[in-house]
Amino acid sequence: NLSRSQLNDVAKKVNQALEKIIHPYATPYDGDVVYVATTSKDEHSMDSKEAEILSREISEVATRAILDTFLRFRTKA
């Protein structure tokens, strides 16, 4: 379970990862949005080291998903 602060950190890291591979990213007109949520009712948060590792992994997965989609589209065109 991630605390609200940890969820915000995940969103920031994913945004930073995506802006490295999507150009332009997060302009007022493009609609780029990252949503991060939890369904847990447990109020205990994850240890900060675990949360940092999870943030990096989520960012990596998001980056790979965008790149894989781009490469699939490009090879079909």
Disulfide bonds with the S-S distance in Angstrom:
none
